[in-house]
Amino acid sequence: MTNSWTDIRNTDLVIIMGGNAAEAHPCGFKWVTEAKANRGAKLIVVDPRFTRSASVADFYAPIRQGTDIAFLLGVINYCIQNDKVQWEYVKAFTNASYVVREGFAYQDGLFTGYDENKRDYDRSSWEYEIGPDGFAVVDETLQNPRCVWNLLKAHVATYTPEMVERICGTPKDKFLKVAEMIAECSSPTKTMTSMYALGWTQHSKGSQNIRSMAMLQLILGNIGVRGGGMNALRGHSNIQGLTDIGLMSNLIPGYLNIPVERETDFTTYMSSRTFKPLRPNQTSYWQNYRKFFVSFQKVMWGDAATPQNEFAYQYLPKLDVPAYDVLRYFEMMHQGKVTGYFCQGFNPLLAFPNRQKITESLSKLKWLVTMDPLETETARFWENHGEYNNVDPASIQTEVIQLPSTCFAEDEGALVNSGRWLQWHWAGGSPPGEAKHDTWIMAQIHLRLRALYEKEGGAFPDPILDLTWNYQDRNEPTPEELAKELNGYVVETVYDPADPTKAVLEKGKQVVNFSALRDDGATACGCWIYSGCFNEAGNNMARRDNADPDDTGAYPNWAFSWPLNRRILYNRASADLQGQPWDPSRKLIAWDGTKWSGYDVPDIAPNAPPDVVGPFIMNQEGVSRLFARGLMREGPFPVHYEPFEAPIANVVAPNIRGNPVARIFQNDVAQFATSEEFPYAATSYRLTEHFHYWTKHNVVNATLQPEFFVEISEQLAAEKGIAQGSWVRVWSKRGEVKAKAVVTKRIKPLMCDGKPVHVIGIPLHWGFTGKARKGWGPNSLTPFVGDANIETPEYKAFLVNIEPTTAPATV
Amino acid sequence: MNMELSRRGFLKAAGVGVAGTTLGAFGFSELEAAQAAAVRPFKLANTMETRNTCPYCSVACGIIMYSKGDLRKGETAEIIHIEGDADHPTNRGTLCPKGAALKDFVKAETRLKYPMIRKPGSDKFERVSWDLALDRIARLMKDDRDANFIATNAAGVPVNRWTTVGFLAASATTNETAWLTYKVVRSTGIVAFDNQARV
């Protein structure tokens, strides 16, 4: 989230699209209710199903899953056509006026530079024209036909209300009503917030779904302001934290990158990361990259990271592919290229697409280690549960080691909520049996591996043997010790160059925040964006002052919000070019002639004059990007692409199947279905009574929603002869499930490109362990393909068939 | 409500264990005595309160856990009740149907209690000691790392990559667990490193 849960109270209009906050984030949704009750805010819900969020909406519009980009570009087109643009914001704070290089073009669903064999682009033309002064060329009059605004205007012109109806199945009058309500928020004193979740990410073009709304929010001037923003409602309690800390193939904590093979040494690695400003006087904060990187190397390898050895640069692995994401890795596993796998609090047998392939892949492992507080289907993937897990244990040669870990109630530390608040919590209960903290387990694995390398030597042991391990109890580092590493500390005392008797940084002290980090090895820091969370003032994540001065929703002394305890990202953009709030009733920060101050930590240098330094300080331009340059794989503007399995052909680009740059593995192509074989458009979702596959272990939740079902419309039920509550078989080209049918008015057929499209809804909470009845998850059906930029699997739009059946045999 | 509380207080003072038999002596009618006998003692009396966060979605509602026994004094502590934290700015004490049933997660019958190993081809898990499980894991890791570690690529450039073992990290562990996991996994050269954010 750019903003926070409690900030939603400040909004005038909530749009829930790509999520269902009332059911999946109920206690956060309360702030929507507050805004409605206290500000007269309105709620719009756009969803294939009439959800519980929709049931309390002021306006609901149906949409076919996988067509959000067409809808949103349609709204952008409406805003441009009807002059509903926050012009001052757009001209000053976006790259609307930037001139794009000659040679860039778009036609029939593709941009310049496409290579069909590589399924990738040469992105060199997706760039600004650079002037003789070395800066990007801009045309503040917006007259240049090649400026971003004019290119955008032409690009979205296709997405008329009629075209939106044809693609999305949203009736034109409903689309226009939504567009009209949204467009009102182009006023500097009206604000919309976007609340989205997995309904936008789990598509083969998920990143572009989100980007489309971000562009719309910029055009309306809704980024950086109270009650505005792009608010990703993260799915789990610390997905935000695990992402921030970079537990991904290609990441270093704080959104730094693991080197790739061509970055053979540290100098080469840094050469593409200078982040020189593209316009005069801009901050381009990533210019500090080297400080964050070196401080990371120091926290990892301490004295072994020296200027002489490039701060142990070679201790890091170098990637030969963009990432070993889970789809790539299960493909490798399926090919027999993987020996062992660890699952820490993760249940891939139910969480990854094409379950049959997942089972086959796990069966090819020599060993599997699971760590979890609860039984998981993954730990028991080899166990026969009749139809629910039809495997032959004797034929599966995988050794499985199942380790019991503690749960939240027995553990201490911080979780990061969707609004970037790092909140500390304490342990209140003893673990059952011999269950152990994850920290103890990880420490034991490291120490035992380290001991083997000390004794026996072996392949490149240095990064293991030199790993910093200065914990009081080597067997179990404490949460406080680990949090202090994340914050960062001073390795060597640094003296003031002007006064060598004065120490500016004192060895052994915690750094105050990331502004103190250095690139010479004098500081160490685990995750620069968290720096400030545990400094010499103490554990700021444990703060519990719930005062909220002037009721802004900021709660500035509650816990710690990264970065620097900032509550709303890009908050400089809440003020105009004179530094005064666009909406005086929703002041966030303001410029007093010499400095910025207000209710939040300014997202700009405190003394940066408002008419000189742009608000988007992480970007080299200082402004936000309506045109993404070469940073998105599909193109600098979003395009409507159908899901890989779609009920109709792509209307705007009939020759393109799915996302033209999404990675597909050859073995999976044969398992992509057409609408002739599989006519119905399926989607997956959560219910409010359950959390993934965890709560089926709880008596209360298993009682509230005891068994697997699928939802279908009355029309489809009549067509297929399916009675309410009867058994149905749902199958895709990859697998099948059996479920009870819930025939509902909440789902209605949509008319898309002249063809009726039936939607089938498949919730995701059942398996073969726990208290609830046995069942299946949607992953038995879904295709093995992910988003082109980040490889999130396409769970939200795929094709199935359905027929009446009989109950599965009980086991 | 006040009366009920005061009766609870009275019963506590009177000694709950013998309340049923002695109440008559205090002048209670039979009906009142029967009712009083059925009122259980206030379950949160003499419990430890601990602040925590709901581990499910990212709203991160504040919760208060009540336990018998105090971990801070080195005692064994049993969670007996969990409720919303009214001081928390986001949830202000409310919980959803999942958060309201959190105690069931802590107490689930399917909580894991002991390390287990399932041997190749077997149809069951067998209980093992932590030492056996962890030494086995370290040995399996080392043998494979030594056999398959890629120190340099074809051009002789150091790449220090271990591709034949992967690590899938969680979604609800603390930052501190995540950071220690990061350190341990990265130091081995594992590149198939991912977490729940991917899906």
Chai-1 contact restraints between the chains, C-beta under 6 A:
chainA,res_idxA,chainB,res_idxB,connection_type,confidence,min_distance_angstrom,max_distance_angstrom,comment,restraint_id
A,W5,B,T90,contact,1.0,0.0,6.0,A-B,restraint_1
A,T6,B,P89,contact,1.0,0.0,6.0,A-B,restraint_2
A,T6,B,T90,contact,1.0,0.0,6.0,A-B,restraint_3
A,H25,B,C57,contact,1.0,0.0,6.0,A-B,restraint_4
A,H25,B,V59,contact,1.0,0.0,6.0,A-B,restraint_5
A,P26,B,C96,contact,1.0,0.0,6.0,A-B,restraint_6
A,C27,B,V59,contact,1.0,0.0,6.0,A-B,restraint_7
A,C27,B,C61,contact,1.0,0.0,6.0,A-B,restraint_8
A,C27,B,N91,contact,1.0,0.0,6.0,A-B,restraint_9
A,C27,B,T94,contact,1.0,0.0,6.0,A-B,restraint_10
A,C27,B,C96,contact,1.0,0.0,6.0,A-B,restraint_11
A,G28,B,V59,contact,1.0,0.0,6.0,A-B,restraint_12
A,R234,B,S58,contact,1.0,0.0,6.0,A-B,restraint_13
A,H236,B,S171,contact,1.0,0.0,6.0,A-B,restraint_14
A,H236,B,A172,contact,1.0,0.0,6.0,A-B,restraint_15
A,H236,B,Q196,contact,1.0,0.0,6.0,A-B,restraint_16
A,S237,B,P55,contact,1.0,0.0,6.0,A-B,restraint_17
A,S237,B,A60,contact,1.0,0.0,6.0,A-B,restraint_18
A,S237,B,A172,contact,1.0,0.0,6.0,A-B,restraint_19
A,N238,B,A172,contact,1.0,0.0,6.0,A-B,restraint_20
A,I239,B,S171,contact,1.0,0.0,6.0,A-B,restraint_21
A,I239,B,Q196,contact,1.0,0.0,6.0,A-B,restraint_22
A,I239,B,A197,contact,1.0,0.0,6.0,A-B,restraint_23
A,G241,B,N175,contact,1.0,0.0,6.0,A-B,restraint_24
A,G241,B,A178,contact,1.0,0.0,6.0,A-B,restraint_25
A,L242,B,A169,contact,1.0,0.0,6.0,A-B,restraint_26
A,L242,B,A178,contact,1.0,0.0,6.0,A-B,restraint_27
A,L242,B,N195,contact,1.0,0.0,6.0,A-B,restraint_28
A,T243,B,A197,contact,1.0,0.0,6.0,A-B,restraint_29
A,I245,B,A178,contact,1.0,0.0,6.0,A-B,restraint_30
A,I245,B,W179,contact,1.0,0.0,6.0,A-B,restraint_31
A,I245,B,Y182,contact,1.0,0.0,6.0,A-B,restraint_32
A,L247,B,A169,contact,1.0,0.0,6.0,A-B,restraint_33
A,L247,B,A178,contact,1.0,0.0,6.0,A-B,restraint_34
A,L247,B,Y182,contact,1.0,0.0,6.0,A-B,restraint_35
A,L247,B,N195,contact,1.0,0.0,6.0,A-B,restraint_36
A,M248,B,D194,contact,1.0,0.0,6.0,A-B,restraint_37
A,S249,B,V191,contact,1.0,0.0,6.0,A-B,restraint_38
A,S249,B,F193,contact,1.0,0.0,6.0,A-B,restraint_39
A,E261,B,N153,contact,1.0,0.0,6.0,A-B,restraint_40
A,E261,B,V159,contact,1.0,0.0,6.0,A-B,restraint_41
A,T264,B,V157,contact,1.0,0.0,6.0,A-B,restraint_42
A,Q314,B,P158,contact,1.0,0.0,6.0,A-B,restraint_43
A,P317,B,N160,contact,1.0,0.0,6.0,A-B,restraint_44
A,P317,B,R161,contact,1.0,0.0,6.0,A-B,restraint_45
A,P317,B,G189,contact,1.0,0.0,6.0,A-B,restraint_46
A,P317,B,V191,contact,1.0,0.0,6.0,A-B,restraint_47
A,K318,B,V159,contact,1.0,0.0,6.0,A-B,restraint_48
A,Y324,B,V191,contact,1.0,0.0,6.0,A-B,restraint_49
A,Y324,B,A192,contact,1.0,0.0,6.0,A-B,restraint_50
A,D325,B,D194,contact,1.0,0.0,6.0,A-B,restraint_51
A,D325,B,R198,contact,1.0,0.0,6.0,A-B,restraint_52
A,V326,B,D194,contact,1.0,0.0,6.0,A-B,restraint_53
A,V326,B,R198,contact,1.0,0.0,6.0,A-B,restraint_54
A,Y329,B,G166,contact,1.0,0.0,6.0,A-B,restraint_55
A,Y329,B,A192,contact,1.0,0.0,6.0,A-B,restraint_56
A,V338,B,T164,contact,1.0,0.0,6.0,A-B,restraint_57
A,T339,B,D144,contact,1.0,0.0,6.0,A-B,restraint_58
A,T339,B,T164,contact,1.0,0.0,6.0,A-B,restraint_59
A,T339,B,V165,contact,1.0,0.0,6.0,A-B,restraint_60
A,G340,B,L140,contact,1.0,0.0,6.0,A-B,restraint_61
A,G340,B,V165,contact,1.0,0.0,6.0,A-B,restraint_62
A,Y341,B,G166,contact,1.0,0.0,6.0,A-B,restraint_63
A,F342,B,F167,contact,1.0,0.0,6.0,A-B,restraint_64
A,C343,B,L168,contact,1.0,0.0,6.0,A-B,restraint_65
A,Q344,B,A169,contact,1.0,0.0,6.0,A-B,restraint_66
A,Q344,B,A170,contact,1.0,0.0,6.0,A-B,restraint_67
A,G345,B,A170,contact,1.0,0.0,6.0,A-B,restraint_68
A,G345,B,T173,contact,1.0,0.0,6.0,A-B,restraint_69
A,F346,B,L168,contact,1.0,0.0,6.0,A-B,restraint_70
A,F346,B,A170,contact,1.0,0.0,6.0,A-B,restraint_71
A,A351,B,V199,contact,1.0,0.0,6.0,A-B,restraint_72
A,W367,B,L140,contact,1.0,0.0,6.0,A-B,restraint_73
A,V369,B,I137,contact,1.0,0.0,6.0,A-B,restraint_74
A,P373,B,R111,contact,1.0,0.0,6.0,A-B,restraint_75
A,L374,B,T110,contact,1.0,0.0,6.0,A-B,restraint_76
A,E375,B,T110,contact,1.0,0.0,6.0,A-B,restraint_77
A,P393,B,D123,contact,1.0,0.0,6.0,A-B,restraint_78
A,A394,B,G121,contact,1.0,0.0,6.0,A-B,restraint_79
A,Q397,B,P120,contact,1.0,0.0,6.0,A-B,restraint_80
A,Q397,B,G121,contact,1.0,0.0,6.0,A-B,restraint_81
A,E399,B,P120,contact,1.0,0.0,6.0,A-B,restraint_82
A,V400,B,R118,contact,1.0,0.0,6.0,A-B,restraint_83
A,I401,B,I117,contact,1.0,0.0,6.0,A-B,restraint_84
A,I401,B,A133,contact,1.0,0.0,6.0,A-B,restraint_85
A,Q402,B,M116,contact,1.0,0.0,6.0,A-B,restraint_86
A,L403,B,P115,contact,1.0,0.0,6.0,A-B,restraint_87
A,P404,B,L112,contact,1.0,0.0,6.0,A-B,restraint_88
A,P404,B,K113,contact,1.0,0.0,6.0,A-B,restraint_89
A,F408,B,P55,contact,1.0,0.0,6.0,A-B,restraint_90
A,A409,B,M65,contact,1.0,0.0,6.0,A-B,restraint_91
A,A409,B,I79,contact,1.0,0.0,6.0,A-B,restraint_92
A,A409,B,V106,contact,1.0,0.0,6.0,A-B,restraint_93
A,G413,B,T174,contact,1.0,0.0,6.0,A-B,restraint_94
A,G413,B,E176,contact,1.0,0.0,6.0,A-B,restraint_95
A,A414,B,T174,contact,1.0,0.0,6.0,A-B,restraint_96
A,A414,B,N175,contact,1.0,0.0,6.0,A-B,restraint_97
A,L415,B,T53,contact,1.0,0.0,6.0,A-B,restraint_98
A,L415,B,A60,contact,1.0,0.0,6.0,A-B,restraint_99
A,N417,B,S58,contact,1.0,0.0,6.0,A-B,restraint_100
A,N417,B,A60,contact,1.0,0.0,6.0,A-B,restraint_101
A,S418,B,S58,contact,1.0,0.0,6.0,A-B,restraint_102
A,Q423,B,T53,contact,1.0,0.0,6.0,A-B,restraint_103
A,Q423,B,A60,contact,1.0,0.0,6.0,A-B,restraint_104
A,H425,B,N52,contact,1.0,0.0,6.0,A-B,restraint_105
A,H425,B,T53,contact,1.0,0.0,6.0,A-B,restraint_106
A,W426,B,T50,contact,1.0,0.0,6.0,A-B,restraint_107
A,W426,B,R51,contact,1.0,0.0,6.0,A-B,restraint_108
A,A427,B,L71,contact,1.0,0.0,6.0,A-B,restraint_109
A,G428,B,T50,contact,1.0,0.0,6.0,A-B,restraint_110
A,G428,B,M65,contact,1.0,0.0,6.0,A-B,restraint_111
A,G428,B,S67,contact,1.0,0.0,6.0,A-B,restraint_112
A,G428,B,I79,contact,1.0,0.0,6.0,A-B,restraint_113
A,G429,B,S67,contact,1.0,0.0,6.0,A-B,restraint_114
A,G429,B,A77,contact,1.0,0.0,6.0,A-B,restraint_115
A,G429,B,I79,contact,1.0,0.0,6.0,A-B,restraint_116
A,S430,B,T76,contact,1.0,0.0,6.0,A-B,restraint_117
A,S430,B,A77,contact,1.0,0.0,6.0,A-B,restraint_118
A,P432,B,R111,contact,1.0,0.0,6.0,A-B,restraint_119
A,P432,B,K113,contact,1.0,0.0,6.0,A-B,restraint_120
A,G433,B,K113,contact,1.0,0.0,6.0,A-B,restraint_121
A,G433,B,Y114,contact,1.0,0.0,6.0,A-B,restraint_122
A,E434,B,Y114,contact,1.0,0.0,6.0,A-B,restraint_123
A,D438,B,T173,contact,1.0,0.0,6.0,A-B,restraint_124
A,D438,B,T177,contact,1.0,0.0,6.0,A-B,restraint_125
A,T439,B,T177,contact,1.0,0.0,6.0,A-B,restraint_126
A,T439,B,L180,contact,1.0,0.0,6.0,A-B,restraint_127
A,M442,B,L180,contact,1.0,0.0,6.0,A-B,restraint_128
A,M442,B,T181,contact,1.0,0.0,6.0,A-B,restraint_129
A,M442,B,V184,contact,1.0,0.0,6.0,A-B,restraint_130
A,Q444,B,L134,contact,1.0,0.0,6.0,A-B,restraint_131
A,I445,B,I137,contact,1.0,0.0,6.0,A-B,restraint_132
A,H446,B,V184,contact,1.0,0.0,6.0,A-B,restraint_133
A,R448,B,L134,contact,1.0,0.0,6.0,A-B,restraint_134
A,R448,B,A138,contact,1.0,0.0,6.0,A-B,restraint_135
A,L449,B,A138,contact,1.0,0.0,6.0,A-B,restraint_136
A,L449,B,M141,contact,1.0,0.0,6.0,A-B,restraint_137
A,L452,B,A138,contact,1.0,0.0,6.0,A-B,restraint_138
A,L452,B,K142,contact,1.0,0.0,6.0,A-B,restraint_139
A,G458,B,D146,contact,1.0,0.0,6.0,A-B,restraint_140
A,A459,B,R145,contact,1.0,0.0,6.0,A-B,restraint_141
A,A459,B,D146,contact,1.0,0.0,6.0,A-B,restraint_142
A,A459,B,F149,contact,1.0,0.0,6.0,A-B,restraint_143
A,F460,B,A151,contact,1.0,0.0,6.0,A-B,restraint_144
A,F460,B,N160,contact,1.0,0.0,6.0,A-B,restraint_145
A,P463,B,S187,contact,1.0,0.0,6.0,A-B,restraint_146
A,I464,B,S187,contact,1.0,0.0,6.0,A-B,restraint_147
A,L467,B,S187,contact,1.0,0.0,6.0,A-B,restraint_148
A,P479,B,E176,contact,1.0,0.0,6.0,A-B,restraint_149
A,L482,B,E176,contact,1.0,0.0,6.0,A-B,restraint_150
A,L482,B,W179,contact,1.0,0.0,6.0,A-B,restraint_151
A,L482,B,L180,contact,1.0,0.0,6.0,A-B,restraint_152
A,A483,B,E176,contact,1.0,0.0,6.0,A-B,restraint_153
A,L486,B,W179,contact,1.0,0.0,6.0,A-B,restraint_154
A,G526,B,W179,contact,1.0,0.0,6.0,A-B,restraint_155
A,N546,B,D87,contact,1.0,0.0,6.0,A-B,restraint_156
A,N546,B,P89,contact,1.0,0.0,6.0,A-B,restraint_157
A,Y555,B,P89,contact,1.0,0.0,6.0,A-B,restraint_158
A,W558,B,P89,contact,1.0,0.0,6.0,A-B,restraint_159
A,T688,B,P97,contact,1.0,0.0,6.0,A-B,restraint_160
A,E689,B,P97,contact,1.0,0.0,6.0,A-B,restraint_161
A,F691,B,Y56,contact,1.0,0.0,6.0,A-B,restraint_162
A,F691,B,K98,contact,1.0,0.0,6.0,A-B,restraint_163
A,T695,B,K98,contact,1.0,0.0,6.0,A-B,restraint_164
A,H697,B,A108,contact,1.0,0.0,6.0,A-B,restraint_165
A,H697,B,T110,contact,1.0,0.0,6.0,A-B,restraint_166
A,N698,B,A101,contact,1.0,0.0,6.0,A-B,restraint_167
A,N698,B,D104,contact,1.0,0.0,6.0,A-B,restraint_168
A,N698,B,F105,contact,1.0,0.0,6.0,A-B,restraint_169
A,N698,B,A108,contact,1.0,0.0,6.0,A-B,restraint_170
A,V699,B,D104,contact,1.0,0.0,6.0,A-B,restraint_171
A,V700,B,A101,contact,1.0,0.0,6.0,A-B,restraint_172
A,V700,B,D104,contact,1.0,0.0,6.0,A-B,restraint_173
A,N701,B,A101,contact,1.0,0.0,6.0,A-B,restraint_174
A,G770,B,T110,contact,1.0,0.0,6.0,A-B,restraint_175
A,P793,B,V199,contact,1.0,0.0,6.0,A-B,restraint_176
